[in-house]
Amino acid sequence: MNTHANRETLMALVNGYTIRGQTDKSFDCPQAMMLARAFGDFLAPGDGTLAIGHDMRASSAPLAEAVSLGLRSGGHHVTHIGSCTTPALEWYIDEEELDGGIMITAGCLAAEYNGLRFYGPRADPVRPEQVVEVGWIQKLDALFQAPCNSTLRYDRPLPHYAAWLRQPLREVNGQVKLAIDAANGGVAVELEEVLAHFPNMLVERIGFSPDPSLSRRPLDPLSPQAQTETSQRVKARGCALGAVLDVDGDRLAVIDERGQPADPYAIGILLAEERAKSRTKLQVLHAESAPAFVDAALHRLGVKAEKAPGTALSLWHRIHDVGAVLYFDDRGHYSYSDFPGSANALLALFRLIKSLSKVGQPLSERVAAVQQAD
């Protein structure tokens, strides 16, 4: 029996919508197997269809295999989509109309950490506490008392996901020079798939080589140290903007043409403005900590704004079922109602690029204008 596999210990590893710990110490493959089995039985007893994706960490692929065994021990049908961003897995769950999926990632934690994030139909986030609290199997051999599903499917949805993701860039006018830091993670693969279709995008590539150690820079894209190289490239190469992404693909930091970080709330307003050009009666949610200029700027756009307690994951139903078009916060999360998951950094970046290409005004001036709205 795995001494770590008890409810109390696992509850201590829950952080928001992720259960995570230091690999092979506080979090290991036997735990991943048993959590996956509990999740499958909770979500779709006996016959679920589920996808598995994982980030670039060295421990992620082995954990994905453990998750697969755990799910298939309950008779569930499993599809591996391999290394990907969290938004890519969310999109795939919805696109294939699956019962759910599991993403292996620890977000912005160091490479020696890892964990699981659970999703139901339509990529609806499932709280880890719900998984831990369901019927629990503590002995590994007990997982295989029932027949295991011996069929394992592999898929590569990247070309289809990238085709969906790149739609905003089709409206970009003229040549655009950018500097993008892809955090040495799976987001670089998605970017290359998209950028191959747009020779007018001249991109200074930073952190595009896969690196499971994730040691080149701090993983939090809003960290000043994480933004240093991108800022320098923007100034040296005369880029219109810079983008610093996280390894998960769900957080975005933006650098203006002067090499200065742009306020995440100001970027959220520009993204709301981009949505308002094609829709009326917009409702936008933003974090409670937003400064006064946010509501003032959104009101000037004719957008109904609301401060919403919670996170991009916990507000999923407010965004997808109640009618809010966009959510943003000060941590670089940008969530859209027309994307089935939670936050999607690349979608936000591409829509921002589209918007900037149409107005012909430097990003710093646009940011300054919205910050003066109060």
C-alpha positions as a Markdown table, in Angstrom:
| # | Residue | x | y | z |
|---|---|---|---|---|
| 1 | Met | 0.0 | 0.0 | 0.0 |
| 2 | Asn | 1.3 | 3.5 | -0.8 |
| 3 | Thr | 1.6 | 5.3 | 2.5 |
| 4 | His | 1.0 | 8.6 | 0.8 |
| 5 | Ala | -2.3 | 7.5 | -0.7 |
| 6 | Asn | -4.8 | 8.6 | 2.0 |
| 7 | Arg | -7.4 | 11.3 | 1.9 |
| 8 | Glu | -5.7 | 13.5 | 4.5 |
| 9 | Thr | -2.4 | 13.5 | 2.7 |
| 10 | Leu | -3.9 | 14.1 | -0.7 |
| 11 | Met | -6.1 | 16.9 | 0.5 |
| 12 | Ala | -3.0 | 18.7 | 1.7 |
| 13 | Leu | -1.7 | 18.6 | -1.9 |
| 14 | Val | -4.8 | 20.4 | -3.3 |
| 15 | Asn | -4.2 | 23.9 | -4.6 |
| 16 | Gly | -7.2 | 25.4 | -6.3 |
| 17 | Tyr | -8.1 | 23.2 | -9.2 |
| 18 | Thr | -4.8 | 21.2 | -9.2 |
| 19 | Ile | -3.6 | 18.4 | -6.9 |
| 20 | Arg | 0.2 | 18.7 | -7.0 |
| 21 | Gly | 3.4 | 17.9 | -5.1 |
| 22 | Gln | 7.1 | 17.2 | -5.4 |
| 23 | Thr | 7.4 | 14.2 | -7.8 |
| 24 | Asp | 8.5 | 10.9 | -6.2 |
| 25 | Lys | 8.3 | 12.5 | -2.8 |
| 26 | Ser | 4.9 | 14.0 | -2.0 |
| 27 | Phe | 3.4 | 13.0 | -5.3 |
| 28 | Asp | 4.1 | 9.8 | -7.3 |
| 29 | Cys | 2.8 | 7.4 | -10.0 |
| 30 | Pro | 0.8 | 5.1 | -7.6 |
| 31 | Gln | -1.1 | 8.2 | -6.4 |
| 32 | Ala | -1.7 | 9.3 | -10.0 |
| 33 | Met | -3.1 | 5.9 | -10.8 |
| 34 | Met | -5.5 | 5.8 | -7.9 |
| 35 | Leu | -6.6 | 9.4 | -8.4 |
| 36 | Ala | -7.2 | 8.7 | -12.1 |
| 37 | Arg | -9.3 | 5.6 | -11.2 |
| 38 | Ala | -11.3 | 7.6 | -8.7 |
| 39 | Phe | -11.9 | 10.4 | -11.2 |
| 40 | Gly | -13.0 | 8.0 | -14.0 |
| 41 | Asp | -15.4 | 6.2 | -11.7 |
| 42 | Phe | -16.8 | 9.5 | -10.3 |
| 43 | Leu | -17.2 | 11.1 | -13.8 |
| 44 | Ala | -18.5 | 8.2 | -15.9 |
| 45 | Pro | -18.7 | 4.9 | -13.9 |
| 46 | Gly | -17.6 | 2.0 | -16.0 |
| 47 | Asp | -17.5 | 3.4 | -19.5 |
| 48 | Gly | -16.1 | 6.9 | -19.8 |
| 49 | Thr | -14.3 | 8.5 | -22.8 |
| 50 | Leu | -11.3 | 10.6 | -21.5 |
| 51 | Ala | -8.2 | 12.3 | -22.9 |
| 52 | Ile | -4.8 | 12.7 | -21.3 |
| 53 | Gly | -2.4 | 15.6 | -22.0 |
| 54 | His | 0.8 | 16.6 | -20.3 |
| 55 | Asp | 3.3 | 19.4 | -20.2 |
| 56 | Met | 7.1 | 19.4 | -20.9 |
| 57 | Arg | 8.4 | 18.3 | -17.5 |
| 58 | Ala | 10.5 | 15.2 | -17.4 |
| 59 | Ser | 8.1 | 13.5 | -14.9 |
| 60 | Ser | 5.0 | 14.3 | -17.0 |
| 61 | Ala | 5.1 | 11.5 | -19.5 |
| 62 | Pro | 5.6 | 8.8 | -16.9 |
| 63 | Leu | 2.7 | 10.3 | -14.8 |
| 64 | Ala | 0.6 | 10.3 | -18.0 |
| 65 | Glu | 1.2 | 6.5 | -18.3 |
| 66 | Ala | 0.2 | 6.0 | -14.7 |
| 67 | Val | -3.0 | 8.0 | -15.3 |
| 68 | Ser | -3.8 | 5.9 | -18.3 |
| 69 | Leu | -3.5 | 2.7 | -16.3 |
| 70 | Gly | -5.6 | 4.1 | -13.6 |
| 71 | Leu | -8.4 | 5.1 | -16.0 |
| 72 | Arg | -8.3 | 1.9 | -18.0 |
| 73 | Ser | -8.4 | -0.2 | -14.9 |
| 74 | Gly | -11.9 | 1.0 | -14.5 |
| 75 | Gly | -12.8 | 0.1 | -18.1 |
| 76 | His | -12.6 | 3.6 | -19.4 |
| 77 | His | -11.6 | 4.5 | -23.0 |
| 78 | Val | -8.5 | 6.6 | -23.1 |
| 79 | Thr | -6.9 | 8.8 | -25.7 |
| 80 | His | -3.4 | 10.2 | -25.3 |
| 81 | Ile | -2.7 | 13.5 | -27.0 |
| 82 | Gly | 0.8 | 13.8 | -25.7 |
| 83 | Ser | 2.7 | 16.9 | -24.8 |
| 84 | Cys | 0.5 | 20.0 | -25.1 |
| 85 | Thr | -0.7 | 23.1 | -23.4 |
| 86 | Thr | -3.6 | 23.0 | -21.0 |
| 87 | Pro | -5.8 | 25.0 | -23.4 |
| 88 | Ala | -5.1 | 22.4 | -26.1 |
| 89 | Leu | -6.4 | 19.6 | -23.9 |
| 90 | Glu | -9.5 | 21.7 | -22.9 |
| 91 | Trp | -10.3 | 22.3 | -26.6 |
| 92 | Tyr | -9.8 | 18.7 | -27.5 |
| 93 | Ile | -12.2 | 17.5 | -24.7 |
| 94 | Asp | -14.9 | 19.8 | -26.1 |
| 95 | Glu | -14.2 | 19.2 | -29.8 |
| 96 | Glu | -14.4 | 15.4 | -29.4 |
| 97 | Glu | -17.4 | 15.6 | -27.1 |
| 98 | Leu | -15.6 | 13.5 | -24.5 |
| 99 | Asp | -16.7 | 12.8 | -20.9 |
| 100 | Gly | -13.6 | 14.6 | -19.7 |
| 101 | Gly | -9.8 | 14.5 | -19.3 |
| 102 | Ile | -6.8 | 14.9 | -17.1 |
| 103 | Met | -3.9 | 17.3 | -17.6 |
| 104 | Ile | -0.6 | 16.5 | -16.0 |
| 105 | Thr | 1.0 | 19.8 | -15.0 |
| 106 | Ala | 2.1 | 21.9 | -12.0 |
| 107 | Gly | 1.7 | 25.2 | -13.7 |
| 108 | Cys | 4.3 | 27.8 | -12.6 |
| 109 | Leu | 5.9 | 25.6 | -10.0 |
| 110 | Ala | 9.5 | 24.4 | -10.6 |
| 111 | Ala | 10.2 | 21.3 | -12.7 |
| 112 | Glu | 10.6 | 19.0 | -9.8 |
| 113 | Tyr | 6.9 | 19.4 | -9.0 |
| 114 | Asn | 4.0 | 18.0 | -10.9 |
| 115 | Gly | 0.3 | 17.3 | -10.5 |
| 116 | Leu | -3.1 | 16.6 | -12.1 |
| 117 | Arg | -6.0 | 18.9 | -13.2 |
| 118 | Phe | -9.4 | 17.3 | -13.9 |
| 119 | Tyr | -12.0 | 18.2 | -16.4 |
| 120 | Gly | -15.6 | 17.0 | -17.1 |
| 121 | Pro | -17.7 | 17.4 | -20.3 |
| 122 | Arg | -17.1 | 20.7 | -22.3 |
| 123 | Ala | -13.8 | 21.0 | -20.3 |
| 124 | Asp | -15.7 | 22.0 | -17.2 |
| 125 | Pro | -13.1 | 22.0 | -14.4 |
| 126 | Val | -13.6 | 19.5 | -11.6 |
| 127 | Arg | -12.3 | 20.3 | -8.1 |
| 128 | Pro | -9.7 | 17.8 | -6.8 |
| 129 | Glu | -11.6 | 17.5 | -3.5 |
| 130 | Gln | -14.4 | 15.8 | -5.3 |
| 131 | Val | -12.1 | 13.2 | -6.7 |
| 132 | Val | -10.3 | 12.5 | -3.4 |
| 133 | Glu | -13.6 | 12.2 | -1.5 |
| 134 | Val | -15.2 | 9.5 | -3.8 |
| 135 | Gly | -14.7 | 5.8 | -3.2 |
| 136 | Trp | -11.0 | 5.3 | -2.6 |
| 137 | Ile | -8.8 | 2.4 | -3.5 |
| 138 | Gln | -5.6 | 2.2 | -1.4 |
| 139 | Lys | -4.0 | -1.0 | -2.8 |
| 140 | Leu | -2.7 | -1.0 | -6.3 |
| 141 | Asp | -3.6 | -4.6 | -7.0 |
| 142 | Ala | -7.2 | -3.8 | -6.2 |
| 143 | Leu | -7.3 | -1.5 | -9.2 |
| 144 | Phe | -7.2 | -4.5 | -11.5 |
| 145 | Gln | -9.8 | -6.8 | -9.9 |
| 146 | Ala | -12.2 | -5.9 | -12.8 |
| 147 | Pro | -11.1 | -6.3 | -16.5 |
| 148 | Cys | -8.8 | -3.5 | -17.7 |
| 149 | Asn | -9.5 | -1.8 | -21.0 |
| 150 | Ser | -6.5 | -3.0 | -23.0 |
| 151 | Thr | -7.2 | -0.5 | -25.9 |
| 152 | Leu | -5.3 | 2.8 | -25.8 |
| 153 | Arg | -5.8 | 5.4 | -28.5 |
| 154 | Tyr | -3.3 | 8.1 | -29.6 |
| 155 | Asp | -4.2 | 11.3 | -31.4 |
| 156 | Arg | -2.4 | 14.4 | -32.6 |
| 157 | Pro | -5.0 | 17.2 | -32.6 |
| 158 | Leu | -2.4 | 20.0 | -33.1 |
| 159 | Pro | -3.1 | 20.8 | -36.7 |
| 160 | His | -6.8 | 21.1 | -36.1 |
| 161 | Tyr | -6.4 | 23.0 | -32.9 |
| 162 | Ala | -3.9 | 25.4 | -34.5 |
| 163 | Ala | -6.3 | 26.0 | -37.4 |
| 164 | Trp | -9.0 | 27.0 | -34.9 |
| 165 | Leu | -6.5 | 29.1 | -32.9 |
| 166 | Arg | -5.1 | 31.1 | -35.8 |
| 167 | Gln | -8.4 | 32.6 | -37.0 |
| 168 | Pro | -7.8 | 36.1 | -35.6 |
| 169 | Leu | -4.4 | 36.4 | -37.4 |
| 170 | Arg | -6.2 | 36.1 | -40.8 |
| 171 | Glu | -7.4 | 39.6 | -40.2 |
| 172 | Val | -4.0 | 41.1 | -39.5 |
| 173 | Asn | -3.1 | 43.9 | -41.9 |
| 174 | Gly | 0.5 | 44.2 | -43.1 |
| 175 | Gln | 3.8 | 43.1 | -41.5 |
| 176 | Val | 4.0 | 42.7 | -37.7 |
| 177 | Lys | 7.3 | 42.3 | -35.8 |
| 178 | Leu | 7.0 | 40.5 | -32.4 |
| 179 | Ala | 9.2 | 39.0 | -29.7 |
| 180 | Ile | 7.7 | 35.9 | -28.0 |
| 181 | Asp | 9.1 | 33.9 | -25.1 |
| 182 | Ala | 7.5 | 30.5 | -25.2 |
| 183 | Ala | 8.9 | 29.3 | -21.8 |
| 184 | Asn | 10.7 | 26.3 | -23.4 |
| 185 | Gly | 7.4 | 24.4 | -23.2 |
| 186 | Gly | 4.6 | 23.0 | -25.4 |
| 187 | Val | 3.3 | 26.4 | -26.3 |
| 188 | Ala | 6.3 | 26.8 | -28.7 |
| 189 | Val | 5.1 | 23.8 | -30.7 |
| 190 | Glu | 1.6 | 25.3 | -31.1 |
| 191 | Leu | 3.1 | 28.7 | -32.0 |
| 192 | Glu | 5.3 | 27.2 | -34.8 |
| 193 | Glu | 2.2 | 25.4 | -36.2 |
| 194 | Val | 0.4 | 28.7 | -36.3 |
| 195 | Leu | 3.2 | 30.9 | -37.5 |
| 196 | Ala | 4.0 | 28.7 | -40.4 |
| 197 | His | 0.9 | 30.1 | -42.1 |
| 198 | Phe | 1.8 | 33.8 | -41.6 |
| 199 | Pro | 5.0 | 35.0 | -43.3 |
| 200 | Asn | 4.0 | 38.5 | -42.4 |
| 201 | Met | 4.7 | 37.7 | -38.7 |
| 202 | Leu | 8.3 | 38.4 | -38.1 |
| 203 | Val | 9.0 | 36.7 | -34.7 |
| 204 | Glu | 12.0 | 37.0 | -32.5 |
| 205 | Arg | 11.9 | 33.5 | -30.9 |
| 206 | Ile | 12.9 | 33.1 | -27.3 |
| 207 | Gly | 12.6 | 29.8 | -25.4 |
| 208 | Phe | 11.2 | 27.9 | -28.3 |
| 209 | Ser | 13.5 | 24.8 | -27.7 |
| 210 | Pro | 11.9 | 22.2 | -25.5 |
| 211 | Asp | 13.6 | 22.0 | -22.1 |
| 212 | Pro | 12.1 | 19.6 | -19.5 |
| 213 | Ser | 14.2 | 21.2 | -16.8 |
| 214 | Leu | 12.3 | 24.5 | -17.3 |
| 215 | Ser | 15.3 | 26.3 | -15.8 |
| 216 | Arg | 16.1 | 29.1 | -18.3 |
| 217 | Arg | 13.9 | 31.7 | -16.6 |
| 218 | Pro | 11.3 | 32.1 | -13.8 |
| 219 | Leu | 8.1 | 30.3 | -14.8 |
| 220 | Asp | 5.8 | 33.1 | -13.8 |
| 221 | Pro | 5.5 | 35.3 | -16.9 |
| 222 | Leu | 4.7 | 38.4 | -14.9 |
| 223 | Ser | 8.0 | 38.1 | -13.0 |
| 224 | Pro | 10.3 | 41.0 | -14.0 |
| 225 | Gln | 13.2 | 38.5 | -14.4 |
| 226 | Ala | 11.0 | 36.4 | -16.8 |
| 227 | Gln | 10.4 | 39.5 | -19.0 |
| 228 | Thr | 14.0 | 40.8 | -19.2 |
| 229 | Glu | 15.1 | 39.0 | -22.4 |
| 230 | Thr | 11.8 | 39.8 | -24.2 |
| 231 | Ser | 12.0 | 43.4 | -23.2 |
| 232 | Gln | 15.6 | 43.7 | -24.5 |
| 233 | Arg | 14.6 | 42.0 | -27.8 |
| 234 | Val | 11.6 | 44.3 | -28.3 |
| 235 | Lys | 13.8 | 47.4 | -28.0 |
| 236 | Ala | 16.7 | 46.1 | -30.0 |
| 237 | Arg | 14.6 | 44.7 | -32.9 |
| 238 | Gly | 11.9 | 47.4 | -33.0 |
| 239 | Cys | 9.0 | 45.1 | -32.3 |
| 240 | Ala | 5.5 | 46.2 | -32.0 |
| 241 | Leu | 5.1 | 44.2 | -28.8 |
| 242 | Gly | 6.5 | 41.3 | -26.8 |
| 243 | Ala | 4.7 | 38.4 | -25.2 |
| 244 | Val | 5.9 | 36.2 | -22.3 |
| 245 | Leu | 4.0 | 33.0 | -21.9 |
| 246 | Asp | 3.9 | 30.3 | -19.2 |
| 247 | Val | 4.6 | 26.7 | -19.8 |
| 248 | Asp | 0.9 | 25.8 | -19.4 |
| 249 | Gly | -0.2 | 28.2 | -22.1 |
| 250 | Asp | -2.8 | 29.8 | -19.9 |
| 251 | Arg | -1.0 | 33.0 | -18.7 |
| 252 | Leu | 0.2 | 35.9 | -20.8 |
| 253 | Ala | 2.4 | 38.9 | -20.0 |
| 254 | Val | 2.6 | 41.7 | -22.6 |
| 255 | Ile | 5.5 | 44.0 | -23.3 |
| 256 | Asp | 4.9 | 47.3 | -25.2 |
| 257 | Glu | 7.0 | 48.7 | -28.0 |
| 258 | Arg | 9.2 | 50.6 | -25.5 |
| 259 | Gly | 10.1 | 47.4 | -23.8 |
| 260 | Gln | 7.9 | 48.2 | -20.8 |
| 261 | Pro | 5.4 | 45.7 | -19.2 |
| 262 | Ala | 1.8 | 46.5 | -20.0 |
| 263 | Asp | -0.7 | 46.4 | -17.2 |
| 264 | Pro | -2.7 | 43.1 | -17.4 |
| 265 | Tyr | -5.9 | 45.0 | -16.7 |
| 266 | Ala | -5.2 | 47.4 | -19.5 |
| 267 | Ile | -4.7 | 44.5 | -21.8 |
| 268 | Gly | -8.0 | 43.0 | -20.7 |
| 269 | Ile | -9.8 | 46.2 | -21.6 |
| 270 | Leu | -8.2 | 46.2 | -25.1 |
| 271 | Leu | -9.4 | 42.6 | -25.5 |
| 272 | Ala | -12.9 | 43.6 | -24.4 |
| 273 | Glu | -12.8 | 46.4 | -27.0 |
| 274 | Glu | -11.8 | 43.9 | -29.7 |
| 275 | Arg | -14.8 | 41.8 | -28.7 |
| 276 | Ala | -17.1 | 44.8 | -28.6 |
| 277 | Lys | -16.4 | 45.6 | -32.3 |
| 278 | Ser | -18.4 | 42.5 | -33.4 |
| 279 | Arg | -20.9 | 42.1 | -30.6 |
| 280 | Thr | -23.4 | 44.2 | -28.6 |
| 281 | Lys | -24.5 | 44.1 | -25.0 |
| 282 | Leu | -21.2 | 42.6 | -23.7 |
| 283 | Gln | -20.8 | 41.4 | -20.2 |
| 284 | Val | -17.2 | 41.2 | -18.9 |
| 285 | Leu | -15.9 | 39.8 | -15.6 |
| 286 | His | -12.7 | 40.9 | -13.9 |
| 287 | Ala | -10.9 | 40.2 | -10.7 |
| 288 | Glu | -12.0 | 42.1 | -7.5 |
| 289 | Ser | -8.6 | 43.7 | -7.2 |
| 290 | Ala | -9.0 | 45.7 | -10.4 |
| 291 | Pro | -8.2 | 49.5 | -10.2 |
| 292 | Ala | -10.8 | 52.1 | -10.8 |
| 293 | Phe | -9.9 | 52.8 | -14.4 |
| 294 | Val | -11.0 | 49.3 | -15.4 |
| 295 | Asp | -14.8 | 49.8 | -14.8 |
| 296 | Ala | -14.5 | 53.3 | -16.2 |
| 297 | Ala | -12.9 | 52.2 | -19.4 |
| 298 | Leu | -15.3 | 49.3 | -19.9 |
| 299 | His | -18.3 | 51.6 | -19.2 |
| 300 | Arg | -17.0 | 54.0 | -21.9 |
| 301 | Leu | -17.0 | 51.0 | -24.3 |
| 302 | Gly | -20.6 | 50.3 | -23.5 |
| 303 | Val | -19.7 | 47.0 | -21.8 |
| 304 | Lys | -21.4 | 45.8 | -18.6 |
| 305 | Ala | -18.6 | 45.1 | -16.1 |
| 306 | Glu | -18.6 | 43.1 | -12.9 |
| 307 | Lys | -16.1 | 42.4 | -10.3 |
| 308 | Ala | -16.1 | 38.6 | -9.8 |
| 309 | Pro | -14.6 | 36.7 | -6.8 |
| 310 | Gly | -12.7 | 33.6 | -7.8 |
| 311 | Thr | -10.4 | 32.5 | -10.6 |
| 312 | Ala | -10.5 | 31.8 | -14.3 |
| 313 | Leu | -11.2 | 28.1 | -13.4 |
| 314 | Ser | -13.8 | 28.7 | -10.7 |
| 315 | Leu | -15.7 | 31.2 | -12.9 |
| 316 | Trp | -16.0 | 28.7 | -15.7 |
| 317 | His | -19.8 | 28.5 | -15.4 |
| 318 | Arg | -20.2 | 32.3 | -15.2 |
| 319 | Ile | -18.3 | 32.6 | -18.5 |
| 320 | His | -19.8 | 29.6 | -20.4 |
| 321 | Asp | -23.4 | 29.3 | -19.0 |
| 322 | Val | -24.4 | 32.8 | -17.8 |
| 323 | Gly | -23.3 | 34.9 | -20.7 |
| 324 | Ala | -20.1 | 36.7 | -19.7 |
| 325 | Val | -17.9 | 37.1 | -22.9 |
| 326 | Leu | -14.5 | 37.7 | -21.2 |
| 327 | Tyr | -12.8 | 37.4 | -17.9 |
| 328 | Phe | -9.4 | 38.9 | -17.0 |
| 329 | Asp | -7.3 | 39.4 | -13.9 |
| 330 | Asp | -3.9 | 40.8 | -12.8 |
| 331 | Arg | -2.1 | 37.4 | -13.2 |
| 332 | Gly | -2.4 | 37.3 | -17.0 |
| 333 | His | -5.4 | 35.1 | -17.3 |
| 334 | Tyr | -7.8 | 35.9 | -20.2 |
| 335 | Ser | -10.8 | 33.6 | -20.6 |
| 336 | Tyr | -13.3 | 33.7 | -23.4 |
| 337 | Ser | -16.8 | 32.3 | -23.7 |
| 338 | Asp | -16.1 | 31.1 | -27.3 |
| 339 | Phe | -13.2 | 29.0 | -26.0 |
| 340 | Pro | -14.4 | 25.9 | -24.2 |
| 341 | Gly | -11.8 | 25.9 | -21.5 |
| 342 | Ser | -10.6 | 28.5 | -19.0 |
| 343 | Ala | -7.7 | 30.9 | -19.8 |
| 344 | Asn | -6.0 | 30.8 | -23.2 |
| 345 | Ala | -2.9 | 32.9 | -23.6 |
| 346 | Leu | -2.3 | 32.3 | -27.3 |
| 347 | Leu | -5.9 | 33.2 | -28.2 |
| 348 | Ala | -5.6 | 36.4 | -26.2 |
| 349 | Leu | -2.3 | 37.3 | -27.9 |
| 350 | Phe | -3.6 | 36.7 | -31.4 |
| 351 | Arg | -6.7 | 38.8 | -30.8 |
| 352 | Leu | -4.5 | 41.6 | -29.3 |
| 353 | Ile | -2.3 | 41.5 | -32.4 |
| 354 | Lys | -5.3 | 41.7 | -34.7 |
| 355 | Ser | -6.7 | 44.7 | -32.8 |
| 356 | Leu | -3.4 | 46.5 | -32.8 |
| 357 | Ser | -2.9 | 45.9 | -36.6 |
| 358 | Lys | -6.2 | 47.6 | -37.3 |
| 359 | Val | -5.8 | 50.8 | -35.3 |
| 360 | Gly | -2.2 | 51.7 | -36.3 |
| 361 | Gln | -1.5 | 53.1 | -32.8 |
| 362 | Pro | 1.4 | 52.0 | -30.6 |
| 363 | Leu | 0.5 | 49.7 | -27.7 |
| 364 | Ser | 1.9 | 52.1 | -25.1 |
| 365 | Glu | -0.5 | 54.8 | -26.3 |
| 366 | Arg | -3.5 | 52.5 | -26.2 |
| 367 | Val | -2.6 | 51.3 | -22.7 |
| 368 | Ala | -2.2 | 54.9 | -21.5 |
| 369 | Ala | -5.6 | 55.9 | -23.0 |
| 370 | Val | -7.5 | 53.2 | -21.1 |
| 371 | Gln | -5.6 | 53.9 | -17.9 |
| 372 | Gln | -6.8 | 57.5 | -18.0 |
| 373 | Ala | -10.4 | 56.5 | -18.3 |
| 374 | Asp | -11.1 | 57.2 | -14.6 |
